[in-house]
Amino acid sequence: MKNWSVIIGCLILSIGIVIAGFSISNAIQQQTFVNTIPGSIDVNTGQAASFGDYLNEGEAMEYLRMLPEVFGEYLQSGKLDGTFIRTSATKTDGGEVVAFGEPLIFSKAKLDALLISLIESSN
């Protein structure tokens, strides 16, 4: 003799588990995960960063593997002079074109030459 209440109870539990699984799966798929790694840990992925011939400030800092404070000191002291140019950035404000900044564009070849001269002068 079958106990229908046990069978129906198991069926309801099974349906609930399936619904919960789908709900969790959908929530995970819609969640955006941000991989944040503390700055004090250097992670080596085995792949070198790919840079073009010309770099912005952030890329130059990363290319030289300098901390922002050290990179700023090198800029202020003039040690990086000759490795970059200042450009003027403009934006349209209404109908008028207005200058709003001077981004720096670094030459990777000149940064390489600077590093070589720094290494040679330290020997």
DSSP file (Angstrom, degrees, kcal/mol; ACC not computed):
  #  RESIDUE AA STRUCTURE BP1 BP2  ACC     N-H-->O    O-->H-N    N-H-->O    O-->H-N    TCO  KAPPA ALPHA  PHI   PSI    X-CA   Y-CA   Z-CA
    1    1 A M              0   0    0      0, 0.0     2,-0.3     0, 0.0     0, 0.0   0.000 360.0 360.0 360.0 131.0    0.0    0.0    0.0
    2    2 A K        -     0   0    0      1,-0.0     2,-1.0     4,-0.0     3,-0.1  -0.601 360.0-138.4 -88.4 141.8    1.4    3.3   -1.1
    3    3 A N    >>  -     0   0    0     -2,-0.3     4,-1.6     1,-0.2     3,-0.7  -0.832  18.5-170.7 -98.3  98.5    1.6    6.3    1.2
    4    4 A W  H 3> S+     0   0    0     -2,-1.0     4,-2.7     1,-0.2     5,-0.2   0.784  79.7  61.5 -63.5 -30.5    0.5    9.1   -1.1
    5    5 A S  H 3> S+     0   0    0      1,-0.2     4,-2.1     2,-0.2    -1,-0.2   0.877 105.4  47.6 -66.5 -36.5    1.4   11.9    1.3
    6    6 A V  H <> S+     0   0    0     -3,-0.7     4,-2.4     2,-0.2    -1,-0.2   0.916 113.5  47.7 -69.0 -42.6    5.1   10.8    1.3
    7    7 A I  H  X S+     0   0    0     -4,-1.6     4,-2.1     2,-0.2    -2,-0.2   0.922 114.5  45.4 -64.3 -45.4    5.1   10.6   -2.5
    8    8 A I  H  X S+     0   0    0     -4,-2.7     4,-2.5     2,-0.2    -1,-0.2   0.889 112.5  52.2 -66.1 -39.4    3.4   14.0   -2.9
    9    9 A G  H  X S+     0   0    0     -4,-2.1     4,-2.4    -5,-0.2    -2,-0.2   0.917 110.7  46.9 -62.9 -43.8    5.7   15.6   -0.3
   10   10 A C  H  X S+     0   0    0     -4,-2.4     4,-2.5     2,-0.2    -2,-0.2   0.883 111.9  51.7 -64.0 -38.9    8.8   14.3   -2.1
   11   11 A L  H  X S+     0   0    0     -4,-2.1     4,-2.4     2,-0.2    -2,-0.2   0.916 110.4  47.6 -64.4 -43.4    7.4   15.6   -5.4
   12   12 A I  H  X S+     0   0    0     -4,-2.5     4,-2.3     2,-0.2    -2,-0.2   0.912 112.6  49.3 -64.6 -42.4    6.8   19.0   -3.9
   13   13 A L  H  X S+     0   0    0     -4,-2.4     4,-2.4     2,-0.2    -2,-0.2   0.908 110.8  50.6 -62.3 -41.7   10.4   19.1   -2.4
   14   14 A S  H  X S+     0   0    0     -4,-2.5     4,-2.2     2,-0.2    -2,-0.2   0.918 110.7  48.2 -62.6 -44.2   11.8   18.0   -5.8
   15   15 A I  H  X S+     0   0    0     -4,-2.4     4,-2.4     1,-0.2    -1,-0.2   0.908 111.2  51.4 -63.2 -41.3   10.0   20.8   -7.6
   16   16 A G  H  X S+     0   0    0     -4,-2.3     4,-2.5     1,-0.2    -2,-0.2   0.895 109.3  49.9 -62.6 -40.9   11.1   23.3   -5.0
   17   17 A I  H  X S+     0   0    0     -4,-2.4     4,-2.4     2,-0.2    -1,-0.2   0.905 111.2  48.8 -65.0 -41.4   14.8   22.2   -5.4
   18   18 A V  H  X S+     0   0    0     -4,-2.2     4,-2.2     2,-0.2    -2,-0.2   0.923 112.5  47.7 -64.8 -43.9   14.6   22.5   -9.2
   19   19 A I  H  X S+     0   0    0     -4,-2.4     4,-2.3     1,-0.2    -2,-0.2   0.913 112.3  49.5 -63.5 -43.1   13.0   26.0   -9.0
   20   20 A A  H  X S+     0   0    0     -4,-2.5     4,-2.6     2,-0.2     5,-0.2   0.903 109.5  52.4 -62.9 -40.7   15.6   27.1   -6.4
   21   21 A G  H  X S+     0   0    0     -4,-2.4     4,-2.5     1,-0.2    -2,-0.2   0.921 110.6  46.5 -61.6 -45.0   18.4   25.8   -8.7
   22   22 A F  H  X S+     0   0    0     -4,-2.2     4,-2.5     2,-0.2    -1,-0.2   0.895 112.3  51.3 -63.5 -40.2   17.1   27.8  -11.7
   23   23 A S  H  X S+     0   0    0     -4,-2.3     4,-2.2     2,-0.2    -2,-0.2   0.923 112.4  45.2 -63.5 -44.2   16.7   30.9   -9.6
   24   24 A I  H  X S+     0   0    0     -4,-2.6     4,-2.4     2,-0.2    -2,-0.2   0.911 112.1  52.2 -65.8 -42.2   20.3   30.7   -8.3
   25   25 A S  H  X S+     0   0    0     -4,-2.5     4,-2.1    -5,-0.2    -2,-0.2   0.919 111.1  46.8 -60.4 -44.9   21.6   29.9  -11.8
   26   26 A N  H  X S+     0   0    0     -4,-2.5     4,-1.8     1,-0.2    -1,-0.2   0.892 111.2  51.9 -64.3 -40.1   19.9   33.0  -13.2
   27   27 A A  H  X S+     0   0    0     -4,-2.2     4,-0.9     1,-0.2    -2,-0.2   0.898 110.7  48.0 -64.1 -39.8   21.1   35.2  -10.4
   28   28 A I  H  < S+     0   0    0     -4,-2.4     3,-0.4     1,-0.2    -2,-0.2   0.903 110.7  51.0 -67.3 -40.9   24.7   34.1  -10.9
   29   29 A Q  H  < S+     0   0    0     -4,-2.1    -1,-0.2     1,-0.2    -2,-0.2   0.826 112.6  46.2 -67.5 -30.6   24.5   34.7  -14.7
   30   30 A Q  H  < S+     0   0    0     -4,-1.8     2,-0.3    -5,-0.2    -1,-0.2   0.623  92.4  98.8 -86.6 -13.2   23.1   38.2  -14.2
   31   31 A Q     <  -     0   0    0     -4,-0.9     2,-0.6    -3,-0.4    -3,-0.0  -0.559  67.2-142.2 -76.7 134.1   25.7   39.1  -11.5
   32   32 A T        -     0   0    0     -2,-0.3     2,-0.5     2,-0.0    -2,-0.1  -0.878  15.8-154.4 -96.8 123.2   28.7   41.1  -12.7
   33   33 A F        -     0   0    0     -2,-0.6     2,-0.5     2,-0.0    -2,-0.0  -0.840   3.1-157.6-100.9 131.3   31.8   40.0  -10.9
   34   34 A V        -     0   0    0     -2,-0.5     2,-1.1     2,-0.0    -2,-0.0  -0.933  12.6-141.2-108.3 124.0   34.7   42.5  -10.5
   35   35 A N        -     0   0    0     -2,-0.5     2,-0.6     2,-0.0    -2,-0.0  -0.724  26.0-178.1 -86.8  99.8   38.1   40.9  -10.0
   36   36 A T        -     0   0    0     -2,-1.1    -2,-0.0     3,-0.0     3,-0.0  -0.884   5.2-176.3-104.4 126.4   39.8   43.1   -7.5
   37   37 A I        -     0   0    0     -2,-0.6     6,-0.0     4,-0.0    -2,-0.0  -0.973  34.5-106.4-119.3 131.4   43.3   42.3   -6.4
   38   38 A P    >   -     0   0    0      0, 0.0     3,-1.6     0, 0.0     0, 0.0  -0.258  26.7-125.1 -56.0 143.0   45.0   44.3   -3.8
   39   39 A G  T 3  S+     0   0    0      1,-0.3    -2,-0.0     3,-0.1    -3,-0.0   0.670 104.5  66.7 -66.1 -17.3   47.7   46.6   -5.2
   40   40 A S  T 3  S+     0   0    0      2,-0.1     2,-0.6     1,-0.0    -1,-0.3   0.555  87.7  79.1 -82.8  -5.4   50.4   45.2   -3.0
   41   41 A I  S <  S-     0   0    0     -3,-1.6     2,-0.7     2,-0.0    -4,-0.0  -0.901  70.9-149.5-106.2 124.3   50.3   41.8   -4.7
   42   42 A D        -     0   0    0     -2,-0.6     2,-0.6     2,-0.0    -3,-0.1  -0.828  13.6-159.7 -92.9 118.0   52.0   41.5   -8.0
   43   43 A V        -     0   0    0     -2,-0.7     2,-0.7    -6,-0.0    -6,-0.0  -0.868   3.2-159.0-102.8 124.0   50.2   38.9  -10.1
   44   44 A N        +     0   0    0     -2,-0.6     4,-0.1     1,-0.1    -2,-0.0  -0.899  12.7 178.4-103.9 111.7   52.1   37.3  -13.0
   45   45 A T        -     0   0    0     -2,-0.7    -1,-0.1     2,-0.3     3,-0.1   0.507  48.7-115.7 -88.9  -4.8   49.8   35.8  -15.6
   46   46 A G  S    S+     0   0    0      1,-0.2     2,-0.5     0, 0.0    -2,-0.1   0.428  86.4 104.2  84.7  -2.3   52.6   34.7  -17.8
   47   47 A Q        -     0   0    0      3,-0.0    -2,-0.3     0, 0.0    -1,-0.2  -0.956  68.9-132.1-115.8 128.5   51.5   37.1  -20.5
   48   48 A A        -     0   0    0     -2,-0.5     2,-0.1     1,-0.1    -4,-0.0  -0.498  32.5-102.7 -74.4 145.1   53.3   40.4  -21.2
   49   49 A A        -     0   0    0     -2,-0.2     2,-0.7    13,-0.1    -1,-0.1  -0.442  34.3-127.5 -65.8 140.6   51.2   43.5  -21.5
   50   50 A S        +     0   0    0     -2,-0.1     2,-0.3    -3,-0.1    -1,-0.1  -0.830  34.1 176.4 -96.9 115.2   50.8   44.5  -25.1
   51   51 A F        -     0   0    0     -2,-0.7     4,-0.1     1,-0.1     2,-0.0  -0.878  21.4-135.7-117.1 150.0   51.7   48.1  -25.7
   52   52 A G        -     0   0    0      2,-0.4    -1,-0.1    -2,-0.3    56,-0.0  -0.085  43.4 -85.7 -83.2-166.8   51.9   50.1  -28.9
   53   53 A D  S    S+     0   0    0      1,-0.1    55,-2.8    55,-0.1    56,-0.4   0.740 115.1  47.3 -75.4 -22.9   54.7   52.4  -29.9
   54   54 A Y  E    S-A  107   0A   0     53,-0.2    -2,-0.4    54,-0.1     2,-0.3  -0.960  72.2-166.3-126.0 140.3   53.1   55.3  -28.0
   55   55 A L  E     -A  106   0A   0     51,-2.5    51,-3.3    -2,-0.4     2,-0.1  -0.893  16.8-131.7-127.3 149.1   51.7   55.2  -24.5
   56   56 A N     >  -     0   0    0     -2,-0.3     4,-2.6    49,-0.2     5,-0.2  -0.324  48.6 -88.0 -83.8-179.3   49.5   57.4  -22.3
   57   57 A E  H  > S+     0   0    0     47,-0.4     4,-2.5     1,-0.2     5,-0.2   0.920 127.5  47.7 -59.7 -46.0   50.6   58.2  -18.8
   58   58 A G  H  > S+     0   0    0      1,-0.2     4,-2.1     2,-0.2    -1,-0.2   0.901 113.9  46.9 -63.3 -41.5   49.0   55.1  -17.2
   59   59 A E  H  > S+     0   0    0      2,-0.2     4,-3.0     1,-0.2    -1,-0.2   0.893 111.8  51.1 -67.6 -39.1   50.5   52.8  -19.8
   60   60 A A  H  X S+     0   0    0     -4,-2.6     4,-2.4     2,-0.2    -2,-0.2   0.912 110.0  49.9 -64.0 -41.7   53.9   54.4  -19.5
   61   61 A M  H  X>S+     0   0    0     -4,-2.5     5,-2.3    -5,-0.2     4,-0.5   0.915 114.6  44.3 -62.0 -42.9   53.8   54.0  -15.7
   62   62 A E  H ><5S+     0   0    0     -4,-2.1     3,-0.5     3,-0.2    -2,-0.2   0.892 111.6  53.3 -68.6 -39.8   52.9   50.3  -16.2
   63   63 A Y  H 3<5S+     0   0    0     -4,-3.0    -2,-0.2     1,-0.2    -1,-0.2   0.890 113.6  42.3 -62.5 -39.8   55.5   49.8  -18.9
   64   64 A L  H 3<5S-     0   0    0     -4,-2.4    -1,-0.2    -5,-0.2    -2,-0.2   0.548 107.6-130.7 -81.9  -7.6   58.2   51.2  -16.6
   65   65 A R  T <<5 +     0   0    0     -3,-0.5     2,-0.3    -4,-0.5    -3,-0.2   0.919  54.7 151.0  55.7  47.8   56.7   49.2  -13.7
   66   66 A M      < -     0   0    0     -5,-2.3    -1,-0.2    -6,-0.1    -2,-0.1  -0.819  50.2-115.5-109.0 147.8   56.7   52.3  -11.4
   67   67 A L     >  -     0   0    0     -2,-0.3     4,-2.8     1,-0.1     5,-0.2  -0.477  35.2-110.4 -70.9 152.7   54.5   53.2   -8.6
   68   68 A P  H  > S+     0   0    0      0, 0.0     4,-2.4     0, 0.0     5,-0.2   0.865 118.3  52.6 -55.4 -37.7   52.4   56.3   -9.2
   69   69 A E  H  > S+     0   0    0      2,-0.2     4,-2.0     1,-0.2     5,-0.1   0.917 112.0  44.4 -65.5 -42.8   54.3   58.3   -6.6
   70   70 A V  H  > S+     0   0    0      2,-0.2     4,-2.4     1,-0.2    -1,-0.2   0.911 113.0  51.0 -68.0 -42.5   57.7   57.4   -8.2
   71   71 A F  H  X S+     0   0    0     -4,-2.8     4,-2.2     1,-0.2    -2,-0.2   0.916 110.2  50.1 -61.0 -43.1   56.4   58.1  -11.7
   72   72 A G  H  X S+     0   0    0     -4,-2.4     4,-2.7    -5,-0.2    -1,-0.2   0.893 109.5  51.0 -61.7 -40.6   55.1   61.5  -10.6
   73   73 A E  H  X S+     0   0    0     -4,-2.0     4,-2.6     2,-0.2     6,-0.3   0.900 109.1  51.0 -64.1 -40.5   58.5   62.3   -9.0
   74   74 A Y  H  X>S+     0   0    0     -4,-2.4     5,-1.2     2,-0.2     6,-1.1   0.895 112.1  47.3 -63.6 -39.8   60.3   61.4  -12.3
   75   75 A L  H ><5S+     0   0    0     -4,-2.2     3,-0.6     2,-0.2    -2,-0.2   0.944 114.5  45.8 -64.8 -47.5   57.9   63.6  -14.2
   76   76 A Q  H 3<5S+     0   0    0     -4,-2.7    -2,-0.2     1,-0.2    -1,-0.2   0.873 112.4  50.4 -64.3 -38.2   58.3   66.5  -11.8
   77   77 A S  H 3<5S-     0   0    0     -4,-2.6    -1,-0.2    -5,-0.2    -2,-0.2   0.649 111.2-117.9 -77.8 -14.2   62.1   66.2  -11.6
   78   78 A G  T X<5S+     0   0    0     -4,-0.9     3,-1.4    -3,-0.6    -3,-0.2   0.502  76.4 128.0  91.1   4.2   62.5   66.2  -15.4
   79   79 A K  T 3 <S+     0   0    0     -5,-1.2    -4,-0.2    -6,-0.3    -5,-0.1   0.761  77.2  47.8 -65.0 -23.1   64.0   62.7  -15.6
   80   80 A L  T >  S+     0   0    0     -6,-1.1     3,-2.1    -9,-0.1     4,-0.3   0.384  81.4 128.9 -97.8   3.2   61.3   61.7  -18.2
   81   81 A D  T <  S+     0   0    0     -3,-1.4     4,-0.1     1,-0.3    -6,-0.0  -0.328  71.0  28.5 -59.4 139.4   61.9   64.9  -20.3
   82   82 A G  T 3  S+     0   0    0      2,-0.4    -1,-0.3     0, 0.0    -2,-0.1   0.297 103.2  82.6  91.4  -8.8   62.4   63.9  -24.0
   83   83 A T  S <  S+     0   0    0     -3,-2.1    24,-2.8    27,-0.1     2,-0.3   0.492  95.0  31.7-102.0  -5.2   60.3   60.8  -23.7
   84   84 A F  E     -B  106   0A   0     -4,-0.3    -2,-0.4    22,-0.2     2,-0.3  -0.939  61.5-143.3-145.2 164.5   56.9   62.5  -24.1
   85   85 A I  E     -B  105   0A   0     20,-1.9    20,-2.3    -2,-0.3     2,-0.5  -0.947  22.4-125.8-125.0 152.6   55.1   65.3  -25.8
   86   86 A R  E     -B  104   0A   0     -2,-0.3     2,-0.3    18,-0.2    18,-0.2  -0.845  27.3-168.3 -95.5 131.4   52.3   67.4  -24.4
   87   87 A T        -     0   0    0     16,-2.6     2,-0.6    -2,-0.5    -2,-0.0  -0.824  20.1-123.6-113.9 158.1   49.2   67.5  -26.5
   88   88 A S        -     0   0    0     -2,-0.3     2,-0.4    14,-0.2    14,-0.2  -0.904  21.7-153.6-105.3 124.3   46.2   69.8  -26.1
   89   89 A A  E     -C  101   0B   0     12,-2.3    11,-2.3    -2,-0.6    12,-0.9  -0.737  13.1-166.0 -93.5 141.7   42.9   68.1  -25.7
   90   90 A T  E     -C   99   0B   0     -2,-0.4     2,-0.3     9,-0.3     9,-0.2  -0.888   9.0-170.9-126.1 157.6   39.8   70.0  -26.8
   91   91 A K  E     -C   98   0B   0      7,-2.5     7,-3.3    -2,-0.3     2,-0.6  -0.969  29.7-110.9-140.8 158.2   36.1   69.6  -26.3
   92   92 A T  E     -C   97   0B   0     -2,-0.3     2,-0.7     5,-0.2     5,-0.2  -0.820  26.2-171.3 -94.1 120.1   33.1   71.2  -27.8
   93   93 A D  E >   -C   96   0B   0      3,-3.6     3,-1.6    -2,-0.6     2,-0.7  -0.870  69.9 -49.7-111.5  96.3   31.2   73.4  -25.2
   94   94 A G  T 3  S-     0   0    0     -2,-0.7    -2,-0.0     1,-0.3     0, 0.0  -0.701 122.6 -26.1  73.6-117.5   28.1   74.4  -27.0
   95   95 A G  T 3  S+     0   0    0     -2,-0.7     2,-0.4    -3,-0.1    -1,-0.3   0.389 123.7  90.3-104.9   0.1   29.3   75.7  -30.3
   96   96 A E  E <  S-C   93   0B   0     -3,-1.6    -3,-3.6     2,-0.0     2,-0.6  -0.791  71.0-134.4-104.8 139.6   32.8   76.7  -29.0
   97   97 A V  E     -C   92   0B   0     -2,-0.4     2,-0.4    -5,-0.2    -5,-0.2  -0.814  28.7-171.8 -91.9 124.5   35.9   74.5  -29.0
   98   98 A V  E     -C   91   0B   0     -7,-3.3    -7,-2.5    -2,-0.6     2,-0.3  -0.951  22.7-128.7-123.2 134.8   37.6   74.7  -25.6
   99   99 A A  E     +C   90   0B   0     -2,-0.4    -9,-0.3    -9,-0.2     3,-0.1  -0.640  31.8 168.2 -76.5 136.4   41.0   73.3  -24.5
  100  100 A F  E     +     0   0B   0    -11,-2.3     2,-0.3    -2,-0.3   -10,-0.2   0.387  52.4   1.5-132.6   2.7   40.7   71.3  -21.3
  101  101 A G  E     -C   89   0B   0    -12,-0.9   -12,-2.3     2,-0.1    -1,-0.3  -0.988  49.6-126.5-176.3 169.0   43.9   69.4  -20.7
  102  102 A E        -     0   0    0     -2,-0.3   -14,-0.2   -14,-0.2    -3,-0.0  -0.669  31.7-168.0-128.8  76.2   47.4   68.5  -21.8
  103  103 A P        -     0   0    0      0, 0.0   -16,-2.6     0, 0.0     2,-0.4  -0.330  19.0-126.9 -64.1 148.6   47.6   64.7  -22.0
  104  104 A L  E     - B   0  86A   0    -18,-0.2     2,-0.5   -20,-0.1   -47,-0.4  -0.792  15.7-159.9 -97.8 138.6   51.1   63.3  -22.3
  105  105 A I  E     - B   0  85A   0    -20,-2.3   -20,-1.9    -2,-0.4     2,-0.3  -0.981  13.4-156.3-119.5 119.2   52.0   60.9  -25.0
  106  106 A F  E     -AB  55  84A   0    -51,-3.3   -51,-2.5    -2,-0.5     2,-0.6  -0.696  12.4-132.3 -98.2 145.6   55.1   58.8  -24.3
  107  107 A S  E  >  -A   54   0A   0    -24,-2.8     4,-2.1    -2,-0.3   -53,-0.2  -0.860   8.4-153.3 -93.6 122.9   57.4   57.2  -26.9
  108  108 A K  H  > S+     0   0    0    -55,-2.8     4,-2.3    -2,-0.6    -1,-0.2   0.885  95.9  54.1 -63.7 -38.1   58.1   53.6  -25.9
  109  109 A A  H  > S+     0   0    0    -56,-0.4     4,-2.2     1,-0.2    -1,-0.2   0.898 109.7  46.8 -63.1 -40.5   61.4   53.7  -27.8
  110  110 A K  H  > S+     0   0    0      2,-0.2     4,-2.3     1,-0.2    -1,-0.2   0.850 110.2  52.8 -72.4 -33.0   62.6   56.7  -25.9
  111  111 A L  H  X S+     0   0    0     -4,-2.1     4,-2.5     2,-0.2    -2,-0.2   0.902 109.1  50.5 -65.1 -39.4   61.5   55.2  -22.6
  112  112 A D  H  X S+     0   0    0     -4,-2.3     4,-2.5     2,-0.2    -2,-0.2   0.931 110.4  48.9 -61.4 -45.5   63.6   52.1  -23.5
  113  113 A A  H  X S+     0   0    0     -4,-2.2     4,-2.3     1,-0.2    -2,-0.2   0.891 110.8  51.0 -62.3 -39.6   66.6   54.4  -24.3
  114  114 A L  H  X S+     0   0    0     -4,-2.3     4,-2.4     2,-0.2    -1,-0.2   0.929 110.2  48.9 -63.4 -45.0   66.1   56.2  -21.0
  115  115 A L  H  X S+     0   0    0     -4,-2.5     4,-2.5     1,-0.2    -2,-0.2   0.910 110.4  50.8 -61.9 -42.0   66.0   52.9  -19.1
  116  116 A I  H  X S+     0   0    0     -4,-2.5     4,-2.7     1,-0.2    -1,-0.2   0.921 111.3  47.9 -62.3 -43.5   69.2   51.7  -20.8
  117  117 A S  H  X S+     0   0    0     -4,-2.3     4,-2.1     1,-0.2    -1,-0.2   0.875 111.9  50.1 -67.0 -35.5   71.0   54.9  -19.9
  118  118 A L  H  X S+     0   0    0     -4,-2.4     4,-1.0     2,-0.2    -2,-0.2   0.904 113.0  46.3 -66.3 -40.5   69.8   54.7  -16.3
  119  119 A I  H  X S+     0   0    0     -4,-2.5     4,-0.5     1,-0.2     3,-0.4   0.923 114.1  47.5 -67.7 -43.5   71.0   51.1  -16.0
  120  120 A E  H >< S+     0   0    0     -4,-2.7     3,-0.7     1,-0.2    -2,-0.2   0.861 110.4  51.9 -66.4 -35.2   74.4   51.8  -17.7
  121  121 A S  H 3< S+     0   0    0     -4,-2.1    -1,-0.2     1,-0.2    -2,-0.2   0.721 103.9  58.2 -75.3 -18.9   75.0   54.9  -15.5
  122  122 A S  H 3<        0   0    0     -4,-1.0    -1,-0.2    -3,-0.4    -2,-0.2   0.621 360.0 360.0 -83.7 -11.8   74.3   52.9  -12.3
  123  123 A N    <<        0   0    0     -3,-0.7    -1,-0.2    -4,-0.5    -2,-0.2   0.458 360.0 360.0 -85.5 360.0   77.1   50.4  -13.2
